[in-house]
Amino acid sequence: LKLVSYQHAGAARTGVLDAERQTVHEVHEPAAARSGVRGLVEDGYGPQRPPRTSERGVPVAEVTLGPPLTPPRNVFCVGKNYQEHSAEFARSGFGAGTSPDVPSRPIFFTKPTSSIIGPDEPIDPHAALTDALDYEVELAVVIGVGGRGIQPEDVWQHVWGYTILNDVTARDLQRDHEQWFLGKSLDTFCPLGPWAVTADEVDATNLDVVCRVNGELRQKANTKDLIFDIPELVSTLSAGITLQPGDVIATGTPAGVGVGFDPPRFLTPGDVVELEITGLGTLVNPVDNMS
Ligand code: MG
């Protein structure tokens, strides 16, 4: 099941994507009317219990997709969770205030929901604040059943599904403020989408994670290379934080970010960032020309 949030005929709607026909079918459930895709996740809709939809679909090209869901609070994120990326970040000199090499425990931070944008929406380069705008493709986990003290072996029962997340980062703010929150939380710094895919459709332990900038390959890895896997991340987070349905956890980015190049290759206005993960679609966002 692929769920979308979209605008059509002047209204915000929730839909199911028919990937073969490339049509969107509007969902008719009170849960969706209440809080969109998050409402469906909260109420346990999924492959076993699909929501009721319009039989007639609208071509996906005729709708404006938004972020597939808004989590109930900040997006949970993980830093330095692929070995090669951890090494490139250490070499770059932008890692002030963080440990040098591969972490021994997961590094968590968050991004506010106010930074979330949908597919094709422009990323604000915030040119007055940063000269070091960077991209990070990441697999994002959507929690279905909440809970605290979730054991690693039980984690998959708590995962509703997945989407793609761009952990956009102002590297100079990340460095100068010695903490990751500010440089990763500016408005538009969290592109999400294009849809939310239920867990049954993919094997999250073996997904290719790819980023292209203006068509040029920059990042390519597989989720089997995660330093801390999804069971470890969810069990660590939930040890003392009660997870909620609709919580989003970004699992970290592979090597190939702009700051990893020598000299760095940061984003500039007009660039187009294209993120692709096996089975989850492609999330495209331009960097805004206006600032
Ligand atoms: Mg990241």
py3Dmol code that shows the C-alpha trace and the ligand (Angstrom):
import py3Dmol

protein = """\
ATOM      1  CA  LEU A   1       0.000   0.000   0.000  1.00  0.00           C
ATOM      2  CA  LYS A   2       1.327   3.408  -1.020  1.00  0.00           C
ATOM      3  CA  LEU A   3      -0.349   6.357   0.695  1.00  0.00           C
ATOM      4  CA  VAL A   4      -0.143   9.963  -0.433  1.00  0.00           C
ATOM      5  CA  SER A   5      -1.209  13.375   0.758  1.00  0.00           C
ATOM      6  CA  TYR A   6      -2.203  15.635  -2.083  1.00  0.00           C
ATOM      7  CA  GLN A   7      -4.025  18.717  -3.287  1.00  0.00           C
ATOM      8  CA  HIS A   8      -6.640  18.318  -5.974  1.00  0.00           C
ATOM      9  CA  ALA A   9      -9.489  20.549  -7.103  1.00  0.00           C
ATOM     10  CA  GLY A  10      -8.704  23.040  -4.372  1.00  0.00           C
ATOM     11  CA  ALA A  11      -8.728  20.670  -1.407  1.00  0.00           C
ATOM     12  CA  ALA A  12      -6.201  18.734   0.679  1.00  0.00           C
ATOM     13  CA  ARG A  13      -6.850  14.999   0.384  1.00  0.00           C
ATOM     14  CA  THR A  14      -5.452  11.617   1.388  1.00  0.00           C
ATOM     15  CA  GLY A  15      -5.087   8.901  -1.219  1.00  0.00           C
ATOM     16  CA  VAL A  16      -3.848   5.484  -2.210  1.00  0.00           C
ATOM     17  CA  LEU A  17      -1.463   5.394  -5.156  1.00  0.00           C
ATOM     18  CA  ASP A  18      -2.033   2.779  -7.843  1.00  0.00           C
ATOM     19  CA  ALA A  19       1.572   2.570  -9.032  1.00  0.00           C
ATOM     20  CA  GLU A  20       0.764   0.549 -12.151  1.00  0.00           C
ATOM     21  CA  ARG A  21      -1.928   2.857 -13.433  1.00  0.00           C
ATOM     22  CA  GLN A  22      -0.227   5.940 -11.952  1.00  0.00           C
ATOM     23  CA  THR A  23      -3.504   7.060 -10.436  1.00  0.00           C
ATOM     24  CA  VAL A  24      -4.436   8.376  -7.014  1.00  0.00           C
ATOM     25  CA  HIS A  25      -7.618   7.121  -5.334  1.00  0.00           C
ATOM     26  CA  GLU A  26      -9.059   9.292  -2.599  1.00  0.00           C
ATOM     27  CA  VAL A  27      -9.399   7.693   0.831  1.00  0.00           C
ATOM     28  CA  HIS A  28     -12.797   7.924   2.536  1.00  0.00           C
ATOM     29  CA  GLU A  29     -12.208   7.150   6.197  1.00  0.00           C
ATOM     30  CA  PRO A  30     -12.813   9.271   9.306  1.00  0.00           C
ATOM     31  CA  ALA A  31      -9.200   8.641  10.341  1.00  0.00           C
ATOM     32  CA  ALA A  32      -7.959  10.322   7.150  1.00  0.00           C
ATOM     33  CA  ALA A  33     -10.355  13.226   7.582  1.00  0.00           C
ATOM     34  CA  ARG A  34      -9.019  13.651  11.123  1.00  0.00           C
ATOM     35  CA  SER A  35      -5.294  13.673  10.403  1.00  0.00           C
ATOM     36  CA  GLY A  36      -4.488  12.357   6.945  1.00  0.00           C
ATOM     37  CA  VAL A  37      -2.046   9.501   6.520  1.00  0.00           C
ATOM     38  CA  ARG A  38      -1.023   9.800  10.178  1.00  0.00           C
ATOM     39  CA  GLY A  39      -4.635   9.180  11.147  1.00  0.00           C
ATOM     40  CA  LEU A  40      -4.652   6.015   9.037  1.00  0.00           C
ATOM     41  CA  VAL A  41      -1.426   4.847  10.673  1.00  0.00           C
ATOM     42  CA  GLU A  42      -2.843   5.596  14.145  1.00  0.00           C
ATOM     43  CA  ASP A  43      -5.980   3.609  13.420  1.00  0.00           C
ATOM     44  CA  GLY A  44      -4.123   0.588  12.097  1.00  0.00           C
ATOM     45  CA  TYR A  45      -4.825   0.832   8.383  1.00  0.00           C
ATOM     46  CA  GLY A  46      -2.371  -1.070   6.215  1.00  0.00           C
ATOM     47  CA  PRO A  47      -2.097  -4.057   3.883  1.00  0.00           C
ATOM     48  CA  GLN A  48      -4.287  -6.205   6.163  1.00  0.00           C
ATOM     49  CA  ARG A  49      -6.873  -3.476   6.532  1.00  0.00           C
ATOM     50  CA  PRO A  50      -6.821  -1.198   3.490  1.00  0.00           C
ATOM     51  CA  PRO A  51      -8.770   2.058   3.705  1.00  0.00           C
ATOM     52  CA  ARG A  52     -11.886   2.539   1.576  1.00  0.00           C
ATOM     53  CA  THR A  53     -11.151   4.573  -1.542  1.00  0.00           C
ATOM     54  CA  SER A  54     -12.848   6.051  -4.588  1.00  0.00           C
ATOM     55  CA  GLU A  55     -12.968   3.545  -7.401  1.00  0.00           C
ATOM     56  CA  ARG A  56     -12.187   6.228  -9.934  1.00  0.00           C
ATOM     57  CA  GLY A  57      -8.663   7.570  -9.712  1.00  0.00           C
ATOM     58  CA  VAL A  58      -7.039  10.800 -10.776  1.00  0.00           C
ATOM     59  CA  PRO A  59      -3.765  10.676 -12.754  1.00  0.00           C
ATOM     60  CA  VAL A  60      -0.940  11.338 -10.305  1.00  0.00           C
ATOM     61  CA  ALA A  61       0.422  13.920 -12.753  1.00  0.00           C
ATOM     62  CA  GLU A  62      -2.744  15.995 -12.181  1.00  0.00           C
ATOM     63  CA  VAL A  63      -2.369  16.291  -8.419  1.00  0.00           C
ATOM     64  CA  THR A  64       0.089  18.167  -6.229  1.00  0.00           C
ATOM     65  CA  LEU A  65       1.713  15.798  -3.770  1.00  0.00           C
ATOM     66  CA  GLY A  66       2.520  17.012  -0.274  1.00  0.00           C
ATOM     67  CA  PRO A  67       4.680  15.350   2.362  1.00  0.00           C
ATOM     68  CA  PRO A  68       3.050  11.916   2.857  1.00  0.00           C
ATOM     69  CA  LEU A  69       2.534  12.493   6.562  1.00  0.00           C
ATOM     70  CA  THR A  70       3.264  14.877   9.390  1.00  0.00           C
ATOM     71  CA  PRO A  71       4.677  13.100  12.426  1.00  0.00           C
ATOM     72  CA  PRO A  72       3.206  13.938  15.860  1.00  0.00           C
ATOM     73  CA  ARG A  73       6.446  15.703  16.897  1.00  0.00           C
ATOM     74  CA  ASN A  74      10.011  16.291  15.734  1.00  0.00           C
ATOM     75  CA  VAL A  75      11.492  13.824  13.266  1.00  0.00           C
ATOM     76  CA  PHE A  76      14.027  11.565  14.998  1.00  0.00           C
ATOM     77  CA  CYS A  77      17.328  11.399  13.104  1.00  0.00           C
ATOM     78  CA  VAL A  78      20.544   9.436  13.361  1.00  0.00           C
ATOM     79  CA  GLY A  79      24.002  10.824  12.609  1.00  0.00           C
ATOM     80  CA  LYS A  80      26.966   8.952  11.122  1.00  0.00           C
ATOM     81  CA  ASN A  81      25.262   5.623  10.546  1.00  0.00           C
ATOM     82  CA  TYR A  82      27.226   4.445   7.492  1.00  0.00           C
ATOM     83  CA  GLN A  83      30.933   3.732   7.956  1.00  0.00           C
ATOM     84  CA  GLU A  84      32.208   5.517   4.831  1.00  0.00           C
ATOM     85  CA  HIS A  85      30.113   8.603   5.514  1.00  0.00           C
ATOM     86  CA  SER A  86      31.400   8.747   9.082  1.00  0.00           C
ATOM     87  CA  ALA A  87      34.960   8.747   7.705  1.00  0.00           C
ATOM     88  CA  GLU A  88      34.305  11.442   5.067  1.00  0.00           C
ATOM     89  CA  PHE A  89      32.631  13.654   7.677  1.00  0.00           C
ATOM     90  CA  ALA A  90      35.616  13.307  10.033  1.00  0.00           C
ATOM     91  CA  ARG A  91      38.028  14.234   7.177  1.00  0.00           C
ATOM     92  CA  SER A  92      35.962  17.277   6.151  1.00  0.00           C
ATOM     93  CA  GLY A  93      36.712  19.301   9.268  1.00  0.00           C
ATOM     94  CA  PHE A  94      33.018  20.190   9.605  1.00  0.00           C
ATOM     95  CA  GLY A  95      32.500  17.745  12.457  1.00  0.00           C
ATOM     96  CA  ALA A  96      33.367  20.070  15.333  1.00  0.00           C
ATOM     97  CA  GLY A  97      31.961  18.948  18.639  1.00  0.00           C
ATOM     98  CA  THR A  98      31.409  15.362  17.561  1.00  0.00           C
ATOM     99  CA  SER A  99      33.394  12.199  18.092  1.00  0.00           C
ATOM    100  CA  PRO A 100      35.978  11.496  15.376  1.00  0.00           C
ATOM    101  CA  ASP A 101      35.215   8.082  13.929  1.00  0.00           C
ATOM    102  CA  VAL A 102      32.586   5.374  13.912  1.00  0.00           C
ATOM    103  CA  PRO A 103      30.281   5.916  16.897  1.00  0.00           C
ATOM    104  CA  SER A 104      29.948   3.165  19.482  1.00  0.00           C
ATOM    105  CA  ARG A 105      26.310   4.088  20.187  1.00  0.00           C
ATOM    106  CA  PRO A 106      23.746   5.696  17.837  1.00  0.00           C
ATOM    107  CA  ILE A 107      23.856   9.521  17.695  1.00  0.00           C
ATOM    108  CA  PHE A 108      20.341  10.977  17.829  1.00  0.00           C
ATOM    109  CA  PHE A 109      19.099  14.455  17.051  1.00  0.00           C
ATOM    110  CA  THR A 110      15.797  15.829  15.742  1.00  0.00           C
ATOM    111  CA  LYS A 111      14.367  18.089  13.051  1.00  0.00           C
ATOM    112  CA  PRO A 112      11.188  20.095  13.733  1.00  0.00           C
ATOM    113  CA  THR A 113       8.072  19.285  11.703  1.00  0.00           C
ATOM    114  CA  SER A 114       8.119  22.908  10.503  1.00  0.00           C
ATOM    115  CA  SER A 115      11.090  21.988   8.265  1.00  0.00           C
ATOM    116  CA  ILE A 116       9.094  19.349   6.327  1.00  0.00           C
ATOM    117  CA  ILE A 117       8.193  19.940   2.678  1.00  0.00           C
ATOM    118  CA  GLY A 118       6.770  17.656   0.002  1.00  0.00           C
ATOM    119  CA  PRO A 119       7.934  16.412  -3.408  1.00  0.00           C
ATOM    120  CA  ASP A 120       8.955  19.096  -5.927  1.00  0.00           C
ATOM    121  CA  GLU A 121       8.749  21.877  -3.335  1.00  0.00           C
ATOM    122  CA  PRO A 122      11.815  24.140  -3.429  1.00  0.00           C
ATOM    123  CA  ILE A 123      14.489  23.985  -0.739  1.00  0.00           C
ATOM    124  CA  ASP A 124      15.191  27.499   0.559  1.00  0.00           C
ATOM    125  CA  PRO A 125      18.992  27.981   0.322  1.00  0.00           C
ATOM    126  CA  HIS A 126      18.939  30.490   3.250  1.00  0.00           C
ATOM    127  CA  ALA A 127      21.789  32.331   1.537  1.00  0.00           C
ATOM    128  CA  ALA A 128      22.022  34.944   4.304  1.00  0.00           C
ATOM    129  CA  LEU A 129      22.752  32.211   6.851  1.00  0.00           C
ATOM    130  CA  THR A 130      24.822  29.568   5.082  1.00  0.00           C
ATOM    131  CA  ASP A 131      27.421  29.037   2.349  1.00  0.00           C
ATOM    132  CA  ALA A 132      27.444  25.292   2.875  1.00  0.00           C
ATOM    133  CA  LEU A 133      24.068  23.841   1.892  1.00  0.00           C
ATOM    134  CA  ASP A 134      24.200  20.038   1.710  1.00  0.00           C
ATOM    135  CA  TYR A 135      21.968  17.054   0.887  1.00  0.00           C
ATOM    136  CA  GLU A 136      21.598  13.686   2.657  1.00  0.00           C
ATOM    137  CA  VAL A 137      19.449  10.856   1.285  1.00  0.00           C
ATOM    138  CA  GLU A 138      17.994   8.693   4.052  1.00  0.00           C
ATOM    139  CA  LEU A 139      15.586   5.818   4.552  1.00  0.00           C
ATOM    140  CA  ALA A 140      12.890   7.021   6.965  1.00  0.00           C
ATOM    141  CA  VAL A 141      10.982   4.556   9.149  1.00  0.00           C
ATOM    142  CA  VAL A 142       7.330   5.268  10.024  1.00  0.00           C
ATOM    143  CA  ILE A 143       6.267   3.825  13.376  1.00  0.00           C
ATOM    144  CA  GLY A 144       2.868   2.089  13.412  1.00  0.00           C
ATOM    145  CA  VAL A 145       2.324   0.685  16.870  1.00  0.00           C
ATOM    146  CA  GLY A 146       3.856   2.868  19.553  1.00  0.00           C
ATOM    147  CA  GLY A 147       5.428   1.740  22.771  1.00  0.00           C
ATOM    148  CA  ARG A 148       8.280   1.970  25.230  1.00  0.00           C
ATOM    149  CA  GLY A 149      10.983  -0.589  25.898  1.00  0.00           C
ATOM    150  CA  ILE A 150      10.560  -2.220  22.490  1.00  0.00           C
ATOM    151  CA  GLN A 151      12.959  -5.161  22.276  1.00  0.00           C
ATOM    152  CA  PRO A 152      15.066  -5.553  19.112  1.00  0.00           C
ATOM    153  CA  GLU A 153      13.325  -8.807  18.169  1.00  0.00           C
ATOM    154  CA  ASP A 154       9.906  -7.106  18.379  1.00  0.00           C
ATOM    155  CA  VAL A 155      10.788  -3.943  16.447  1.00  0.00           C
ATOM    156  CA  TRP A 156       9.443  -5.048  13.031  1.00  0.00           C
ATOM    157  CA  GLN A 157       5.952  -5.395  14.548  1.00  0.00           C
ATOM    158  CA  HIS A 158       6.095  -1.695  15.409  1.00  0.00           C
ATOM    159  CA  VAL A 159       7.157  -0.511  11.953  1.00  0.00           C
ATOM    160  CA  TRP A 160       4.261   0.646   9.764  1.00  0.00           C
ATOM    161  CA  GLY A 161       6.331   1.500   6.719  1.00  0.00           C
ATOM    162  CA  TYR A 162       8.862   3.731   5.030  1.00  0.00           C
ATOM    163  CA  THR A 163       9.465   6.867   3.023  1.00  0.00           C
ATOM    164  CA  ILE A 164      12.408   8.890   1.719  1.00  0.00           C
ATOM    165  CA  LEU A 165      13.848  11.840   3.643  1.00  0.00           C
ATOM    166  CA  ASN A 166      16.386  14.492   2.648  1.00  0.00           C
ATOM    167  CA  ASP A 167      18.256  15.589   5.777  1.00  0.00           C
ATOM    168  CA  VAL A 168      19.219  18.978   4.289  1.00  0.00           C
ATOM    169  CA  THR A 169      22.025  20.531   6.313  1.00  0.00           C
ATOM    170  CA  ALA A 170      23.806  23.876   6.581  1.00  0.00           C
ATOM    171  CA  ARG A 171      27.299  22.503   7.312  1.00  0.00           C
ATOM    172  CA  ASP A 172      28.682  25.801   8.572  1.00  0.00           C
ATOM    173  CA  LEU A 173      25.864  26.158  11.118  1.00  0.00           C
ATOM    174  CA  GLN A 174      26.328  22.508  12.086  1.00  0.00           C
ATOM    175  CA  ARG A 175      30.043  23.185  12.676  1.00  0.00           C
ATOM    176  CA  ASP A 176      29.858  26.639  14.280  1.00  0.00           C
ATOM    177  CA  HIS A 177      27.070  25.856  16.755  1.00  0.00           C
ATOM    178  CA  GLU A 178      28.627  22.542  17.769  1.00  0.00           C
ATOM    179  CA  GLN A 179      25.238  20.866  17.725  1.00  0.00           C
ATOM    180  CA  TRP A 180      23.281  19.509  14.807  1.00  0.00           C
ATOM    181  CA  PHE A 181      19.785  20.793  15.545  1.00  0.00           C
ATOM    182  CA  LEU A 182      20.095  24.349  14.221  1.00  0.00           C
ATOM    183  CA  GLY A 183      21.907  23.589  10.955  1.00  0.00           C
ATOM    184  CA  LYS A 184      19.431  20.839  10.074  1.00  0.00           C
ATOM    185  CA  SER A 185      16.183  22.513  11.130  1.00  0.00           C
ATOM    186  CA  LEU A 186      15.799  25.587   8.937  1.00  0.00           C
ATOM    187  CA  ASP A 187      12.501  25.960   7.080  1.00  0.00           C
ATOM    188  CA  THR A 188      12.290  23.549   4.078  1.00  0.00           C
ATOM    189  CA  PHE A 189      15.256  21.452   5.315  1.00  0.00           C
ATOM    190  CA  CYS A 190      13.243  18.221   5.508  1.00  0.00           C
ATOM    191  CA  PRO A 191      11.875  17.101   2.129  1.00  0.00           C
ATOM    192  CA  LEU A 192       9.772  13.952   2.635  1.00  0.00           C
ATOM    193  CA  GLY A 193       8.069  11.580   0.199  1.00  0.00           C
ATOM    194  CA  PRO A 194       6.926  10.998  -2.443  1.00  0.00           C
ATOM    195  CA  TRP A 195       4.665   8.465  -0.684  1.00  0.00           C
ATOM    196  CA  ALA A 196       4.470   6.377   2.487  1.00  0.00           C
ATOM    197  CA  VAL A 197       4.922   2.679   1.670  1.00  0.00           C
ATOM    198  CA  THR A 198       3.762  -0.098   3.986  1.00  0.00           C
ATOM    199  CA  ALA A 199       6.438  -2.406   5.361  1.00  0.00           C
ATOM    200  CA  ASP A 200       5.209  -5.491   3.480  1.00  0.00           C
ATOM    201  CA  GLU A 201       6.286  -3.989   0.135  1.00  0.00           C
ATOM    202  CA  VAL A 202      10.044  -3.818   0.751  1.00  0.00           C
ATOM    203  CA  ASP A 203      12.860  -5.551   2.616  1.00  0.00           C
ATOM    204  CA  ALA A 204      14.234  -2.621   4.594  1.00  0.00           C
ATOM    205  CA  THR A 205      17.452  -4.503   5.336  1.00  0.00           C
ATOM    206  CA  ASN A 206      18.381  -4.557   1.639  1.00  0.00           C
ATOM    207  CA  LEU A 207      17.464  -1.347  -0.161  1.00  0.00           C
ATOM    208  CA  ASP A 208      19.619   0.717  -2.509  1.00  0.00           C
ATOM    209  CA  VAL A 209      19.824   4.317  -1.338  1.00  0.00           C
ATOM    210  CA  VAL A 210      20.773   6.785  -4.070  1.00  0.00           C
ATOM    211  CA  CYS A 211      21.188  10.552  -4.442  1.00  0.00           C
ATOM    212  CA  ARG A 212      21.747  12.479  -7.661  1.00  0.00           C
ATOM    213  CA  VAL A 213      22.348  16.194  -8.025  1.00  0.00           C
ATOM    214  CA  ASN A 214      21.493  17.587 -11.470  1.00  0.00           C
ATOM    215  CA  GLY A 215      21.489  13.987 -12.712  1.00  0.00           C
ATOM    216  CA  GLU A 216      25.001  13.248 -11.403  1.00  0.00           C
ATOM    217  CA  LEU A 217      25.335  10.310  -9.004  1.00  0.00           C
ATOM    218  CA  ARG A 218      26.569  11.486  -5.586  1.00  0.00           C
ATOM    219  CA  GLN A 219      25.489   8.871  -3.033  1.00  0.00           C
ATOM    220  CA  LYS A 220      24.872   5.163  -3.501  1.00  0.00           C
ATOM    221  CA  ALA A 221      24.770   2.568  -0.750  1.00  0.00           C
ATOM    222  CA  ASN A 222      22.592  -0.195   0.613  1.00  0.00           C
ATOM    223  CA  THR A 223      20.741  -0.288   3.924  1.00  0.00           C
ATOM    224  CA  LYS A 224      22.564  -3.527   4.745  1.00  0.00           C
ATOM    225  CA  ASP A 225      25.586  -1.260   5.417  1.00  0.00           C
ATOM    226  CA  LEU A 226      23.894   0.611   8.285  1.00  0.00           C
ATOM    227  CA  ILE A 227      26.146   0.648  11.364  1.00  0.00           C
ATOM    228  CA  PHE A 228      23.099   0.525  13.650  1.00  0.00           C
ATOM    229  CA  ASP A 229      20.200  -1.342  12.046  1.00  0.00           C
ATOM    230  CA  ILE A 230      16.505  -0.539  12.422  1.00  0.00           C
ATOM    231  CA  PRO A 231      15.915  -2.930  15.367  1.00  0.00           C
ATOM    232  CA  GLU A 232      18.830  -1.355  17.248  1.00  0.00           C
ATOM    233  CA  LEU A 233      17.731   2.222  16.477  1.00  0.00           C
ATOM    234  CA  VAL A 234      14.105   1.677  17.504  1.00  0.00           C
ATOM    235  CA  SER A 235      14.969  -0.290  20.640  1.00  0.00           C
ATOM    236  CA  THR A 236      17.527   2.339  21.698  1.00  0.00           C
ATOM    237  CA  LEU A 237      15.124   5.257  21.118  1.00  0.00           C
ATOM    238  CA  SER A 238      12.183   3.555  22.770  1.00  0.00           C
ATOM    239  CA  ALA A 239      14.139   2.475  25.855  1.00  0.00           C
ATOM    240  CA  GLY A 240      13.038   5.646  27.621  1.00  0.00           C
ATOM    241  CA  ILE A 241      10.921   7.525  25.063  1.00  0.00           C
ATOM    242  CA  THR A 242       7.431   6.197  24.358  1.00  0.00           C
ATOM    243  CA  LEU A 243       7.166   6.008  20.579  1.00  0.00           C
ATOM    244  CA  GLN A 244       3.918   7.099  18.964  1.00  0.00           C
ATOM    245  CA  PRO A 245       2.129   6.008  15.783  1.00  0.00           C
ATOM    246  CA  GLY A 246       3.355   8.208  12.952  1.00  0.00           C
ATOM    247  CA  ASP A 247       6.742   8.927  14.496  1.00  0.00           C
ATOM    248  CA  VAL A 248       9.387   9.183  11.774  1.00  0.00           C
ATOM    249  CA  ILE A 249      12.956   7.989  12.280  1.00  0.00           C
ATOM    250  CA  ALA A 250      15.566   8.887   9.637  1.00  0.00           C
ATOM    251  CA  THR A 251      18.246   6.212   9.606  1.00  0.00           C
ATOM    252  CA  GLY A 252      21.295   8.213   8.487  1.00  0.00           C
ATOM    253  CA  THR A 253      23.011   8.996   5.212  1.00  0.00           C
ATOM    254  CA  PRO A 254      25.713   7.186   3.198  1.00  0.00           C
ATOM    255  CA  ALA A 255      28.987   8.622   1.862  1.00  0.00           C
ATOM    256  CA  GLY A 256      28.949  11.117  -0.989  1.00  0.00           C
ATOM    257  CA  VAL A 257      27.481  14.223   0.626  1.00  0.00           C
ATOM    258  CA  GLY A 258      28.767  17.573  -0.654  1.00  0.00           C
ATOM    259  CA  VAL A 259      31.023  18.182   2.337  1.00  0.00           C
ATOM    260  CA  GLY A 260      32.757  14.858   1.684  1.00  0.00           C
ATOM    261  CA  PHE A 261      34.323  16.122  -1.566  1.00  0.00           C
ATOM    262  CA  ASP A 262      37.628  18.015  -1.643  1.00  0.00           C
ATOM    263  CA  PRO A 263      36.880  20.786  -2.321  1.00  0.00           C
ATOM    264  CA  PRO A 264      33.285  20.470  -1.018  1.00  0.00           C
ATOM    265  CA  ARG A 265      30.444  20.473  -3.547  1.00  0.00           C
ATOM    266  CA  PHE A 266      27.620  22.298  -1.826  1.00  0.00           C
ATOM    267  CA  LEU A 267      24.187  22.955  -3.310  1.00  0.00           C
ATOM    268  CA  THR A 268      23.496  26.214  -5.100  1.00  0.00           C
ATOM    269  CA  PRO A 269      20.221  27.807  -6.280  1.00  0.00           C
ATOM    270  CA  GLY A 270      18.790  26.016  -9.297  1.00  0.00           C
ATOM    271  CA  ASP A 271      20.293  22.616  -8.425  1.00  0.00           C
ATOM    272  CA  VAL A 272      17.910  19.662  -8.507  1.00  0.00           C
ATOM    273  CA  VAL A 273      18.279  16.971  -5.827  1.00  0.00           C
ATOM    274  CA  GLU A 274      16.878  13.545  -6.674  1.00  0.00           C
ATOM    275  CA  LEU A 275      16.666  10.824  -4.025  1.00  0.00           C
ATOM    276  CA  GLU A 276      15.753   7.247  -4.877  1.00  0.00           C
ATOM    277  CA  ILE A 277      15.294   4.172  -2.682  1.00  0.00           C
ATOM    278  CA  THR A 278      14.316   0.720  -3.951  1.00  0.00           C
ATOM    279  CA  GLY A 279      10.529   0.360  -3.892  1.00  0.00           C
ATOM    280  CA  LEU A 280       9.921   3.772  -2.335  1.00  0.00           C
ATOM    281  CA  GLY A 281       9.963   5.970  -5.434  1.00  0.00           C
ATOM    282  CA  THR A 282      11.964   9.096  -6.179  1.00  0.00           C
ATOM    283  CA  LEU A 283      11.871  12.320  -4.190  1.00  0.00           C
ATOM    284  CA  VAL A 284      12.850  15.377  -6.246  1.00  0.00           C
ATOM    285  CA  ASN A 285      13.358  18.886  -4.877  1.00  0.00           C
ATOM    286  CA  PRO A 286      14.959  21.890  -6.549  1.00  0.00           C
ATOM    287  CA  VAL A 287      17.000  24.435  -4.624  1.00  0.00           C
ATOM    288  CA  ASP A 288      15.075  27.689  -4.854  1.00  0.00           C
ATOM    289  CA  ASN A 289      16.459  30.411  -7.104  1.00  0.00           C
ATOM    290  CA  MET A 290      14.901  33.099  -4.923  1.00  0.00           C
ATOM    291  CA  SER A 291      16.288  33.840  -1.490  1.00  0.00           C
TER     292      SER A 291
END
"""
ligand_1 = """\
1
MG
Mg 21.443 12.825 8.256
"""
view = py3Dmol.view(width=600, height=400)
view.addModel(protein, "pdb")
view.setStyle({"model": 0}, {"cartoon": {"style": "trace"}})
view.addModel(ligand_1, "xyz")
view.setStyle({"model": 1}, {"stick": {}})
view.zoomTo()
view.show()
